Amino acid sequence: MLEQLYILPILLFSVVIHEVAHGWMALKLGDPTAKQMGRLTLNPIPHIDPIGSILVPMFSLFVAGRVFIAWAKPVPINPYNFSDYRRDDILVSIVGPISNLLVGLGCTIMFILIALLGQVVPINNPVIEEAFSFFLKMFAGGITLNVVLAVFNLIPIPPLDGSHVVAALLPAEMSEQYQRLGFYGIFIVLIIMRWQPFSMLFSNIISILTYPYFMLIHLVVQ
């Protein structure tokens, strides 16, 4: 599946933006931990998780032909620096998925610009033609990828972002028990993703959310 490698640059950029967004929002809400530890940077190296950023996406890419799941190192957050723990934890959590939707918009704009450029610039060189094709596929794939990342991270199962929203809304004792699922929640997510009713719901949500992006492309690029 070497022809699918075009998605990896967008994948790496997207998971980095996701984590930087968490750290940026935490900083705005009074927690400088991520900034102090050098995590408010677009340099991917401090964010790379060898398993979640490289091995898992590469394995799913070569085995199934597409990336099902990927993650970067979570940015360090100290909730004791928040003035309102429940509110601020929700804000820090949801800004990650929102950042992916914005990256999806950025991919849409880049696709449109490249497609329009291809209409006005004569392409009579196979290398240039291949470059145009690569970037168009990368940004088109980046739209769907970022919507998937946003929706996936909003699943309300620890340690995903959606679980922080649920935990902040639960009574203290229930919230503590709920969050104890921790990393084991990933296995629960992987199981329910293979449950047909849930996978169909997930796919339908992805289709609904990607529709505006591709409709914009259709309206602009004739």
C-alpha positions in Angstrom: 0.0 0.0 0.0 2.9 2.4 -0.7 0.5 4.5 -2.8 -1.3 5.4 0.4 1.7 7.0 2.0 0.5 10.4 0.8 -1.7 10.6 3.9 1.1 10.3 6.4 2.4 14.0 6.3 -1.2 15.2 6.9 -1.7 12.7 9.7 1.5 13.8 11.5 0.6 17.4 11.1 -3.0 16.8 12.3 -2.1 15.0 15.5 0.5 17.6 16.3 -2.0 20.4 15.8 -4.5 18.5 18.0 -2.1 18.3 20.9 -0.8 21.9 20.5 -4.5 23.1 20.6 -4.9 21.4 24.0 -1.8 23.0 25.4 -2.7 26.4 23.9 -6.1 26.4 25.5 -4.7 25.3 28.8 -2.2 28.2 28.7 -5.1 30.6 28.0 -6.9 29.2 31.0 -3.9 29.7 33.4 -1.9 26.4 33.0 1.6 27.0 31.5 2.7 23.4 31.9 2.7 22.5 28.2 4.5 25.7 27.3 7.2 25.2 30.0 7.8 21.7 28.8 8.3 22.8 25.2 5.1 21.3 23.8 3.6 24.4 22.3 5.5 23.8 19.1 4.7 22.6 15.6 8.0 20.7 15.6 6.6 17.1 15.5 9.5 15.5 17.4 8.4 16.4 20.9 4.9 15.2 20.1 5.7 11.9 18.5 4.5 8.8 20.3 6.5 5.9 18.7 3.5 3.6 18.9 0.5 5.9 18.3 2.2 8.2 15.8 4.2 5.7 13.8 3.7 2.0 14.4 -0.1 1.9 14.7 -0.9 4.1 11.6 1.8 2.3 9.5 0.4 -1.1 10.5 -3.2 -0.2 9.7 -2.1 1.5 6.5 -0.2 -1.6 5.2 -2.7 -4.1 6.5 -6.0 -2.4 5.8 -5.0 0.3 3.3 -6.1 3.2 5.5 -5.4 4.7 8.9 -8.0 3.8 11.5 -6.4 5.4 14.6 -3.4 7.5 15.5 -2.3 9.7 18.4 0.5 11.9 19.6 1.9 12.2 23.1 -0.7 13.9 25.2 0.4 17.4 26.3 0.9 17.7 30.0 -1.9 19.5 31.8 -2.0 20.6 35.4 -5.7 21.1 36.2 -4.9 22.7 39.6 -3.9 25.8 37.6 -7.5 26.2 36.3 -9.8 28.6 38.0 -12.8 26.5 37.2 -11.8 22.8 36.9 -14.9 21.4 35.3 -15.5 24.2 32.8 -11.8 24.6 31.9 -11.3 20.8 31.5 -14.2 20.7 29.0 -12.7 23.7 27.0 -9.2 22.1 26.9 -10.7 18.8 25.8 -13.0 20.0 23.0 -10.5 22.4 21.4 -8.5 19.3 20.1 -11.3 18.0 17.9 -12.3 21.6 16.9 -8.7 22.1 15.7 -9.0 19.0 13.5 -12.1 20.4 11.9 -10.2 23.6 11.2 -7.3 21.6 9.7 -9.9 19.9 7.5 -11.0 23.4 6.3 -7.4 24.2 5.6 -7.0 21.1 3.6 -10.2 22.1 1.6 -8.7 25.5 0.8 -5.4 24.0 -0.2 -7.1 21.5 -2.5 -9.1 24.3 -4.1 -6.0 26.4 -4.7 -4.0 23.6 -6.2 -6.9 22.5 -8.4 -7.4 26.0 -9.7 -3.7 26.4 -10.3 -3.8 23.2 -12.3 -6.5 24.7 -14.5 -4.4 27.7 -15.5 -0.9 26.3 -15.5 -0.1 23.9 -18.4 1.0 20.5 -17.1 3.1 18.9 -19.7 5.8 17.4 -17.4 5.1 14.0 -15.8 7.0 15.0 -12.6 4.8 18.1 -12.2 1.7 16.1 -13.0 2.7 13.6 -10.3 3.3 16.4 -7.8 -0.2 17.9 -8.5 -1.7 14.4 -8.1 0.1 13.8 -4.8 -0.9 17.1 -3.2 -4.5 16.8 -4.4 -4.8 13.3 -2.9 -3.0 14.4 0.3 -5.4 17.3 0.9 -8.5 15.4 -0.1 -7.5 12.6 2.2 -6.7 15.1 4.9 -10.3 16.4 4.9 -11.7 13.0 5.7 -8.8 12.1 8.1 -9.3 15.2 10.2 -13.0 14.7 10.5 -12.4 11.1 11.5 -9.9 12.3 14.1 -12.3 14.9 15.5 -15.3 12.5 15.7 -13.1 9.6 17.1 -11.7 11.8 19.8 -15.2 12.9 20.9 -16.2 9.3 21.7 -17.0 9.5 25.4 -14.7 6.7 26.5 -11.5 7.4 28.5 -8.9 8.4 27.6 -10.4 10.2 24.6 -11.3 13.9 24.7 -15.1 13.2 24.8 -14.6 11.3 28.1 -13.3 14.5 29.8 -16.5 16.3 28.9 -18.6 13.5 30.4 -16.3 13.3 33.5 -16.6 17.0 34.1 -20.4 16.7 34.1 -20.6 13.7 36.4 -20.7 13.8 40.2 -17.2 13.7 41.7 -17.3 10.0 42.8 -18.8 8.7 39.6 -16.3 10.9 37.6 -13.4 9.3 39.4 -14.6 5.8 38.8 -15.3 6.6 35.2 -11.8 7.9 34.6 -10.2 4.8 36.1 -10.9 3.1 32.8 -7.8 5.0 31.6 -5.9 3.4 28.7 -8.0 0.3 28.9 -10.8 2.4 27.3 -8.9 2.2 24.0 -9.6 -1.5 23.8 -13.3 -0.8 24.5 -13.3 1.7 21.7 -11.6 -0.8 19.3 -14.3 -3.4 20.2 -17.3 -1.1 19.6 -15.7 0.2 16.4 -16.1 -3.3 15.1 -19.8 -3.5 16.3 -21.8 -2.9 13.1 -24.5 -0.5 14.5 -21.8 1.7 16.0 -19.5 1.6 12.9 -22.4 2.5 10.7 -23.3 5.4 13.0 -19.7 6.5 13.0 -19.5 6.3 9.2 -22.7 8.3 8.8 -21.5 11.1 11.1 -18.2 11.2 9.1 -20.2 11.5 5.8 -22.4 14.3 7.2 -19.5 16.3 8.5 -17.3 15.9 5.4 -20.1 16.8 3.0 -19.7 20.7 3.5 -16.0 20.5 2.8 -16.4 18.5 -0.5 -19.5 20.6 -1.5 -17.3 23.7 -1.2 -14.7 22.1 -3.5 -17.5 21.2 -5.9 -18.9 24.7 -5.9 -15.5 26.4 -6.5 -13.7 23.9 -8.7 -15.7 23.3 -11.8 
